[in-house]
Amino acid sequence: MAITASDAVDDSAPVLGPIDITLAADMSDTAVAHLDAAATPTVSLFTNDSSATAAGEGRLTVRHVAAAPAVDILANGAVASPSLENPNEVKADLPVAAYSAAVNLKGTDTTVMGPVDVTLAEGVNTIGYAWGSAGDENLTVAVQTVDAMLGSPAGVTAGNAPLNSDNSLPIGLIAIAGLALVGAGVAGRVAVSRR
């Protein structure tokens, strides 16, 4: 895989790459073109957690892919995850609801992103990417959703039709997202997907 500038006519002068990415079978992955903490373009591969959530819960995942130092993730005004560094992630299963999310510089009250409203849906992994460049003051959030398997349902509608016990997810799902070469002055373009 190679990542080129948006106006490139071919991949002879890629911004990044060629890059080899190894994918495991039956997994959901996202490859992200972004800036590392020192503002150097790079690519990170994340495996999306599509395991079962409990009935009435959704999953929230936050990934730090910005040219920025460690940050604290706040939910409804309180620190939910301290000291998240690029290119790491944190996740939690939470009751279905709307949450106010913000990003502060580690250990400070300085908000560098948000607050933004995030609504969690039942059985869905809502993934927020903190991306851009702190130095260029263009930090923002990108959101992706991945269906997760629901655990025991809160209720079951009875009937007399045969039941299909196959609740497996589509396999080999990968979304390639060219997100954050803005800080390097380059708009990356990648549009590759494989199911």
PEDAWO-V290101 format. One record per residue. PHI is phi in whole degrees, 0 to 359 (* if undefined). OMEGA is omega in radians with two decimals (999 if undefined). Layout:
<<PHI:OMEGA> <PHI:OMEGA>>
This chain:
<<*:3.06> <229:3.11> <244:-3.09> <242:3.01> <296:-3.04> <296:-3.13> <260:-3.13> <288:3.14> <269:3.08> <206:-3.09> <257:-3.10> <286:3.13> <228:-3.07> <291:3.00> <290:3.09> <223:3.03> <109:0.04> <298:-3.08> <237:3.07> <263:3.10> <237:3.14> <262:-3.12> <250:3.07> <272:3.13> <292:3.03> <60:-3.14> <236:3.03> <250:-3.07> <232:3.01> <229:3.04> <261:-3.04> <239:2.98> <274:-3.04> <204:3.06> <260:3.02> <280:-3.06> <299:3.13> <265:3.09> <73:3.06> <264:3.13> <300:-3.13> <206:3.08> <228:3.07> <236:3.10> <252:3.12> <245:3.01> <263:-3.10> <279:-3.13> <283:3.11> <249:3.09> <289:-3.03> <297:2.94> <254:3.08> <289:3.07> <302:3.14> <83:-3.13> <237:2.98> <234:-3.12> <247:3.06> <245:3.09> <239:3.08> <239:-3.13> <241:3.14> <266:3.12> <231:-3.10> <252:3.00> <282:-3.05> <202:3.08> <288:3.11> <301:-3.09> <228:3.01> <255:3.10> <263:-3.12> <250:3.03> <235:-3.10> <52:3.05> <86:-3.13> <247:3.13> <292:3.13> <264:3.13> <213:-3.13> <275:2.93> <58:3.07> <276:-3.09> <250:3.02> <291:0.10> <250:-3.06> <267:3.14> <222:2.98> <227:3.14> <210:3.12> <202:3.01> <268:-3.03> <227:3.07> <301:3.10> <299:-3.10> <185:3.01> <264:-3.13> <237:3.02> <264:-3.07> <246:3.11> <213:3.12> <235:3.08> <248:2.96> <299:-3.04> <312:3.03> <71:-3.11> <232:3.03> <263:-3.11> <278:-3.14> <276:-3.12> <252:3.13> <204:3.09> <89:0.08> <287:3.07> <233:3.11> <274:3.12> <238:3.12> <255:3.12> <272:3.09> <256:-3.11> <297:3.08> <70:-3.13> <236:3.03> <268:3.10> <267:-3.02> <248:3.10> <253:3.11> <252:2.98> <274:-3.03> <219:-3.05> <110:-3.07> <225:3.08> <295:-3.14> <297:3.13> <269:3.10> <55:3.12> <234:3.11> <296:3.13> <207:-3.10> <236:2.97> <245:-3.06> <236:3.10> <229:3.06> <237:3.12> <228:3.11> <295:3.05> <247:3.08> <281:3.10> <281:3.03> <280:-3.11> <301:-3.12> <288:3.10> <287:3.12> <201:-3.13> <233:3.08> <277:-3.09> <280:3.12> <192:-3.13> <242:3.09> <276:3.09> <299:-3.13> <260:3.07> <264:-3.07> <273:-3.12> <274:3.13> <246:-3.11> <287:3.12> <272:2.99> <305:-3.06> <257:3.05> <65:-3.09> <282:3.06> <220:3.06> <244:3.13> <256:-3.06> <238:3.02> <275:-2.92> <254:-2.79> <218:3.02> <260:-3.09> <299:-3.10> <297:3.10> <268:3.13> <78:-3.10> <230:3.04> <263:-3.13> <279:3.09> <227:3.04> <224:3.11> <219:-3.10> <231:3.04> <220:3.10> <222:3.09> <251:999>>
